[in-house]
Amino acid sequence: MPGFKFSVIVDQAARALFAKHAVSVDDNYGKCIGSGYAVDEARDGGVRVSHRMPEPDLLDDDRMSDDEMAAERHEMVAAYAQTLEAAGWTVERRGPRSRKPYLLARRAA
């Protein structure tokens, strides 16, 4: 597993989101086991924010459909955008019609 690299911009975004949202949880192997936001450093000095969810159990008859999972991702990414904008971030929404939307955000100047 690669070493952890601290990023000030990622830390600031994660702190803004942490006040109102849950962070995604990974197991020791990096597999998502708890739904929530994920923040990664973007190439332009901003951050990329997405909503991660555990993979569904294909043997579970009550599992979420692909459409339901996409709807939850869109809803949560929209909520993350509102939280970041309220905290003074400039947010650009990406993938508005995709199954896995995300945000690009940077601190407002």
VEXDREN-2710 file (C-alpha; in Angstrom, 1 decimal):
% VEXDREN-2710
k/r/px/py/pz
1/MET/0.0/0.0/0.0
2/PRO/1.5/3.4/-0.9
3/GLY/2.6/5.7/1.8
4/PHE/0.3/8.5/3.0
5/LYS/1.1/12.0/1.7
6/PHE/-0.4/14.9/3.7
7/SER/-2.1/17.6/1.6
8/VAL/-3.2/20.9/3.1
9/ILE/-5.9/21.5/0.4
10/VAL/-7.3/18.0/0.9
11/ASP/-7.3/18.4/4.7
12/GLN/-9.2/21.7/4.4
13/ALA/-11.9/20.2/2.1
14/ALA/-12.2/17.1/4.3
15/ARG/-12.7/19.3/7.4
16/ALA/-15.4/21.4/5.6
17/LEU/-17.2/18.2/4.7
18/PHE/-16.7/16.3/7.9
19/ALA/-19.0/18.8/9.8
20/LYS/-22.1/17.6/7.9
21/HIS/-21.2/14.4/6.1
22/ALA/-19.7/10.9/6.7
23/VAL/-16.4/10.0/5.3
24/SER/-16.1/6.8/3.3
25/VAL/-14.6/3.9/5.2
26/ASP/-12.1/1.4/3.7
27/ASP/-10.9/-1.9/5.0
28/ASN/-7.3/-2.8/5.3
29/TYR/-7.1/-3.7/1.6
30/GLY/-8.6/-0.4/0.3
31/LYS/-12.1/-1.8/-0.4
32/CYS/-15.0/0.6/0.5
33/ILE/-17.0/-0.8/3.4
34/GLY/-18.9/2.3/4.4
35/SER/-20.6/5.0/2.3
36/GLY/-19.4/8.6/2.4
37/TYR/-17.3/11.2/0.7
38/ALA/-13.8/10.8/-0.7
39/VAL/-11.4/13.7/-1.2
40/ASP/-8.4/13.5/-3.5
41/GLU/-5.9/16.1/-4.6
42/ALA/-6.6/17.3/-8.2
43/ARG/-3.9/18.2/-10.7
44/ASP/-4.7/21.9/-10.7
45/GLY/-4.1/22.4/-6.9
46/GLY/-7.8/21.9/-6.0
47/VAL/-9.6/18.8/-4.9
48/ARG/-11.8/16.1/-6.4
49/VAL/-14.7/15.1/-4.3
50/SER/-16.8/12.0/-4.9
51/HIS/-19.3/9.7/-3.1
52/ARG/-18.1/6.1/-2.5
53/MET/-20.3/3.2/-1.7
54/PRO/-19.6/-0.5/-1.0
55/GLU/-20.2/-2.9/-3.8
56/PRO/-23.6/-4.5/-3.6
57/ASP/-23.9/-8.1/-2.5
58/LEU/-25.2/-9.7/-5.7
59/LEU/-26.8/-12.6/-3.8
60/ASP/-29.0/-10.1/-1.8
61/ASP/-32.5/-9.9/-3.2
62/ASP/-33.0/-6.5/-1.5
63/ARG/-29.8/-4.9/-2.8
64/MET/-29.9/-1.4/-4.4
65/SER/-30.3/-1.3/-8.1
66/ASP/-27.7/0.4/-10.3
67/ASP/-30.2/3.3/-10.8
68/GLU/-30.7/3.6/-7.1
69/MET/-27.0/3.7/-6.4
70/ALA/-26.5/6.3/-9.2
71/ALA/-29.3/8.4/-7.7
72/GLU/-27.7/8.3/-4.2
73/ARG/-24.3/9.3/-5.7
74/HIS/-25.9/12.3/-7.4
75/GLU/-27.8/13.3/-4.3
76/MET/-24.8/13.1/-2.1
77/VAL/-22.5/14.9/-4.5
78/ALA/-25.0/17.7/-4.7
79/ALA/-25.0/17.9/-0.9
80/TYR/-21.2/18.0/-0.8
81/ALA/-21.3/20.8/-3.3
82/GLN/-23.7/22.9/-1.1
83/THR/-21.5/22.3/1.9
84/LEU/-18.3/23.3/0.2
85/GLU/-19.9/26.4/-1.4
86/ALA/-21.2/27.5/2.0
87/ALA/-17.7/27.2/3.3
88/GLY/-16.3/29.5/0.6
89/TRP/-15.1/27.0/-2.0
90/THR/-15.6/27.4/-5.7
91/VAL/-17.2/24.1/-7.0
92/GLU/-17.4/22.7/-10.5
93/ARG/-19.8/19.8/-11.0
94/ARG/-18.6/17.0/-13.3
95/GLY/-20.5/14.0/-14.8
96/PRO/-24.0/15.4/-14.3
97/ARG/-25.4/12.6/-16.4
98/SER/-23.0/9.8/-15.5
99/ARG/-23.4/7.0/-13.0
100/LYS/-20.5/8.4/-10.9
101/PRO/-20.6/12.2/-10.7
102/TYR/-17.9/14.2/-8.9
103/LEU/-16.8/17.7/-8.0
104/LEU/-13.7/19.7/-8.7
105/ALA/-13.3/22.4/-6.0
106/ARG/-10.8/25.0/-5.0
107/ARG/-10.6/27.7/-2.3
108/ALA/-12.3/30.9/-3.5
109/ALA/-9.7/33.7/-4.0
END
